[in-house]
Amino acid sequence: MTQADFPTTWRRPPQLIKTRQWRIILTISVMVYLFLAISSVEIDWQRMLIGVERGQRFVAGFLQPDFTSRWRDISAGLIESLTMTFTSTIVGIIISVPIGIGAARNLAPRWIYMICRGIIATSRALQEIIVAIFFVALFGFGAFAGFLTLAFATIGFIGKLLAEDIEDIDEAQAEAIRATGGSWLQLVNYAVQPQVMPRLIGLSLYRFDINFRESAVIGIVGAGGIGATLNTSLSRYEYDSAGAILIIIIGIVMLSEYLSGHLRRFVN
Amino acid sequence: MFWLIIVALFVFCWNMMTERTMWVFVYDAPTAAADLASRAWPPRWSYMSQLWAPLWDTINIATLGTLLGIIMAVPLAFLAASNTTPSRLILRPFALFCIVATRSINSLIWALLLVSILGPGLLAGILAIAFRSIGFIGKLLYEAIEETDINQVEAITATGASQGQILNYGIVPQVMPAFYGISVFRWDINIRESAILGLVGAGGIGAQLQASLNVLAWPQVLLIILVILATVVLSEWVSAKVRHAII
């Protein structure tokens, strides 16, 4: 019996954690966590049985959507959502461009940089829904609160990505403008703007897409739009109208995703 | 010309949108804000003792939801990627449709539907998070699969490996880092989303928020929002650390 000169079996080496002990400890702690987490979920089978029937009604409603009987509510909600999305995206971008420039380390002095980063961080940390709750409390129910919420959320998104983009620009072009003695405004206009403009347009289209999706949600807390219509139809158990609304939402999101993809390719 | 159209459209949309706005409330907003702030301050710290359990629920919703989402998204991603899909004509479009459809419905809407079907509670929240995660994880993962290096796959194929072995040894090791990164990223997003699912009855800390809002207990609302913010910041930190360690 001689030992083979080469190994006849091969085991894939572990990829993430190399030490055996840590792997065991981690596996056990994950198991314990999963056990604790799953056991804290209470499942009410009685309630589920009622739910199955409702689920069937919902699927049936989704397959046979009813666009007509609530069409006035649906179209009003849809128009509110779309106008809200458009205005808030525009206003959000107009506000977020100066903030984005201010939050770029290579363009702004230190104190402006800190302020703008602060604004961006606040806007990104607060959930849209929570912001909407506050704006509804302050400005009353309806689309105006929704408009403010979406505009506020847009600032954080565009501001952050624009600032990162400006920080990544090709310094040589900025250097060239500086060498000609250009002012700060000329620097932004001739060196920075041409480099980031395509990205900014792409981001704006992407944000339009996101804002429409969000506008379908913030209506649940009273900020207007198609979400409010959806919420009403669900609480009335009108699953066929709800199905119609969902199909419209999916359709518009798909359409805007497709269009924005095309437009972005066109711009680049 | 282009800008003129944009401006015109903006004015038109603005008029449509603000048609039914009660401007009285808007002009009133600064005083209302000051009033709200004075009533909400200071946060009611003693309420914290009632928040630990919902917070634990919220984290569970996010984690279990992410796991469930991963379990459903991984097969879909392999079906959707053009280099691993078994059939380009039927299964690929189907998988792509599932990915887009689950992504275009917000988790709050999923929760709204599931609560009316399954009843209020954690389960509806977990499923809502899971469904919403499918589209996100599926999309990023199938893009990662499509970007894999073909040479390694060919090397495995040359040894006479079966279809399953090609996946296991040729493609999976290449997408593993992306997979971990995506999962942790989604978990981080899910923590944010699960914090508000309770608003529509899907359990977690949002339920506490809803209850406090209903009785206009602003100091409690403020405390809950502070807790949510802390959790979000913490989870973002954890996910950034983990992603940094992996990639």
Interface residues (C-beta under 8 A of the other chain):
Chain A: R12 Q15 L16 Y33 A37 I38 S40 V41 E42 I43 D44 R47 M48 I50 G51 V52 R54 G55 F58 I79 E80 L82 T83 M84 F86 T87 I90 A125 L126 Q127 I129 I130 I133 F134 A137 L138 F139 G140 G142 A143 F144 F147 R213 E214 A216 V217 I220 V221 G227 L230 N231 L234 Y237 A242 L246 I249 I250 V253 M254 E257
Chain B: I6 L9 F10 C13 W14 M16 M17 T18 R20 T21 M22 F25 V26 A29 A32 A33 L36 W56 D57 N60 T63 L64 V100 A101 S104 I105 N106 L108 I109 L112 L113 S116 I117 L118 G119 G121 L122 L123 I126 Y169 P173 M176 Y180 R192 A195 I196 L199 V200 L213 I225 I228 L229 V232 V233 I246
